Amino acid sequence: MLDATGAKNLTIWAEGAPRSYVAHLALGIYLKKLGEKVRGEKFVEETPVEKLTEAESYFTRANRELSKSLSLTSKPYLSIFHMLSIAAWMGERSNAGTLLTAANKMVPSNALARCRFVKILLPRWGGSYGEADAFIAATQKEGVAPGIIYQLQAIKEDDIGHTLASKGDHAAANEHFVRALQLAERSGGTVSSDWLQTSRYFICRNGSAVSYCQ
């Protein structure tokens, strides 16, 4: 994260360059990150109201900057992705779905937006595993690469493990964590380090030499 001087300079840059896509995108991402840090990963009912209010303020400001950036480039995919992420944090599922459609139209083969969207369908964020499965099945029918399907399945397995671990059932949780990491390995890319931090923490923290921990 930026220090106070860096944050101030970023704001000055965006304000002084109203037609710069990169400036507004960078400030929007920074504000979104601040909101995520304040919000945390806990259920809404476990998060203090003041934290939710502060996070919403950051997210609102981030959306403002990202919205400004949309017309400043021909394909604002990254702006759409980060706006989708904010919609997910805010529980705005309808808006997130609209943004996902826009992202898929810009980049039909994208995994990033699809991975972020599936998280909003999970129980911790007000959805269900049935909804996640339905989305994964629908995505598969779109004809995307198998690796994307593995990534979506891995994120779901990671969440199941997280839920079981939070209830103290670590043996069952570890089965899902391993499954998540194996799916990530099959998918290739950086899905393991990007999306499966819980699985990596529980399975790979002791320097495991298995291939899916590398």
C-alpha positions in Angstrom: 0.0 0.0 0.0 1.1 3.6 -0.6 2.2 5.8 2.2 0.4 9.2 2.8 2.7 11.0 0.4 2.2 8.4 -2.3 -1.6 8.4 -1.9 -1.7 12.2 -2.1 0.4 12.3 -5.2 -1.8 9.7 -6.8 -4.9 11.8 -6.1 -3.2 14.9 -7.5 -2.2 13.0 -10.6 -5.8 11.9 -11.3 -7.2 15.3 -10.6 -4.6 16.9 -12.9 -5.1 14.4 -15.7 -8.8 14.1 -16.3 -8.3 12.4 -19.6 -5.8 9.8 -18.4 -7.2 6.3 -18.3 -4.2 5.0 -16.3 -4.5 7.8 -13.6 -8.2 7.2 -12.9 -7.7 3.4 -13.0 -4.8 3.5 -10.6 -6.6 5.7 -8.1 -9.7 3.6 -8.3 -7.8 0.4 -7.7 -6.0 2.0 -4.7 -9.2 3.2 -3.1 -10.8 -0.3 -3.7 -7.8 -1.9 -2.0 -8.3 0.4 1.0 -12.0 -0.6 1.1 -11.1 -4.3 1.0 -8.6 -3.9 3.8 -11.2 -2.2 6.0 -14.0 -4.6 5.1 -12.1 -7.8 5.8 -13.3 -11.4 4.9 -15.7 -11.9 7.7 -19.5 -12.2 7.4 -21.4 -8.9 7.4 -23.0 -9.7 10.8 -19.5 -10.3 12.2 -18.1 -7.0 10.9 -18.5 -3.8 13.0 -20.9 -1.2 11.5 -18.3 1.5 11.4 -16.0 -0.8 9.4 -18.8 -1.4 6.9 -19.5 2.3 6.6 -15.8 3.2 6.1 -15.4 0.4 3.5 -18.5 1.6 1.6 -17.0 5.1 1.5 -13.8 3.9 -0.1 -15.8 1.7 -2.5 -18.0 4.6 -3.5 -14.9 6.8 -4.2 -13.3 4.0 -6.1 -16.3 3.5 -8.3 -16.3 7.2 -9.1 -12.7 7.0 -10.4 -13.3 3.8 -12.3 -16.4 5.1 -13.9 -14.5 8.2 -15.1 -12.0 5.8 -16.7 -14.6 3.9 -18.8 -14.7 6.3 -21.7 -10.9 6.9 -21.8 -9.9 3.7 -23.5 -11.4 1.5 -26.2 -11.5 -1.7 -24.0 -11.7 -0.8 -20.2 -11.6 -4.4 -19.1 -9.6 -3.8 -16.0 -12.0 -1.0 -14.9 -15.0 -3.3 -15.4 -13.2 -6.1 -13.4 -12.5 -3.8 -10.4 -16.0 -2.4 -10.5 -17.3 -6.0 -10.5 -15.2 -6.7 -7.5 -16.6 -3.7 -5.7 -20.2 -4.8 -6.6 -19.3 -8.2 -5.1 -18.0 -6.7 -1.9 -21.1 -4.5 -1.6 -23.5 -7.5 -2.3 -24.8 -5.9 -5.5 -25.3 -9.2 -7.3 -27.4 -7.7 -10.2 -24.9 -5.1 -10.9 -22.1 -7.6 -10.7 -23.9 -9.8 -13.3 -24.2 -6.8 -15.6 -20.5 -6.1 -15.3 -19.6 -9.7 -15.8 -21.5 -9.7 -19.1 -19.6 -6.5 -20.2 -16.3 -8.1 -19.2 -17.1 -11.3 -21.1 -18.1 -9.3 -24.2 -14.8 -7.4 -24.1 -12.7 -10.5 -23.4 -14.7 -13.7 -24.1 -11.9 -15.9 -22.8 -11.4 -14.0 -19.6 -11.0 -15.9 -16.3 -10.4 -13.0 -14.0 -14.0 -11.6 -14.0 -15.5 -15.1 -13.9 -13.4 -16.1 -10.9 -14.4 -12.9 -9.0 -18.1 -13.4 -9.9 -18.2 -17.0 -8.7 -17.2 -15.8 -5.2 -20.3 -13.7 -4.8 -22.4 -16.8 -5.4 -20.8 -18.7 -2.4 -22.6 -19.0 1.0 -20.2 -16.6 2.8 -21.4 -13.8 0.5 -25.1 -14.7 0.6 -25.3 -17.3 -2.1 -25.1 -21.1 -2.1 -23.0 -23.9 -3.6 -25.9 -24.8 -5.8 -25.8 -21.3 -7.4 -22.0 -21.6 -7.8 -22.4 -25.0 -9.5 -25.1 -23.6 -11.8 -22.8 -20.8 -12.8 -19.9 -23.1 -13.5 -22.2 -25.3 -15.6 -23.4 -22.3 -17.6 -19.9 -21.1 -18.1 -18.9 -24.5 -19.4 -21.7 -24.4 -21.9 -20.2 -21.1 -23.2 -17.3 -23.1 -24.5 -14.6 -21.6 -22.4 -11.2 -23.3 -22.0 -11.3 -26.2 -19.4 -8.7 -24.4 -17.4 -11.2 -21.7 -16.5 -13.7 -24.3 -15.3 -11.0 -25.8 -13.1 -10.3 -22.4 -11.6 -14.0 -21.8 -10.8 -14.3 -25.3 -9.2 -11.1 -24.7 -7.2 -12.5 -21.4 -5.8 -15.6 -23.3 -4.7 -13.6 -26.1 -3.1 -11.4 -23.6 -1.3 -14.5 -22.0 0.2 -16.0 -25.3 1.3 -12.7 -26.0 3.1 -12.8 -22.6 4.7 -16.3 -23.2 6.0 -15.4 -26.6 7.4 -12.2 -25.3 9.0 -14.1 -22.5 10.7 -16.3 -25.2 12.3 -13.3 -27.1 13.5 -13.6 -30.0 11.0 -10.0 -29.8 9.8 -9.8 -33.3 8.4 -12.7 -32.7 6.0 -11.6 -29.2 5.3 -8.1 -30.4 4.2 -9.7 -32.8 1.7 -11.4 -29.8 0.0 -8.2 -27.7 0.3 -6.2 -30.4 -1.5 -8.9 -30.8 -4.1 -8.8 -27.0 -4.7 -5.0 -27.0 -5.1 -5.1 -30.0 -7.5 -7.7 -28.3 -9.7 -5.6 -25.1 -9.7 -2.6 -27.1 -10.8 -4.6 -28.6 -13.7 -5.7 -25.1 -14.7 -2.2 -23.7 -14.9 -1.5 -20.0 -14.3 -1.5 -18.2 -11.0 -5.0 -19.2 -9.7 -3.5 -20.9 -6.7 -1.6 -17.8 -5.4 -4.3 -15.4 -6.6 -7.4 -17.1 -5.2 -6.6 -20.0 -2.9 -4.8 -18.4 0.0 -6.7 -20.4 2.6 -5.9 -23.7 0.9 -2.3 -22.8 0.6 -2.1 -21.7 4.2 -3.5 -25.0 5.6 -1.8 -27.4 3.1 1.4 -25.7 2.0 2.5 -23.7 5.0 5.0 -26.3 6.3 7.0 -26.3 3.1 5.2 -29.2 1.4 7.1 -30.5 -1.6 4.0 -31.6 -3.5 3.7 -30.1 -6.9 0.5 -28.2 -6.3 2.2 -26.2 -3.5 5.0 -24.9 -5.7 
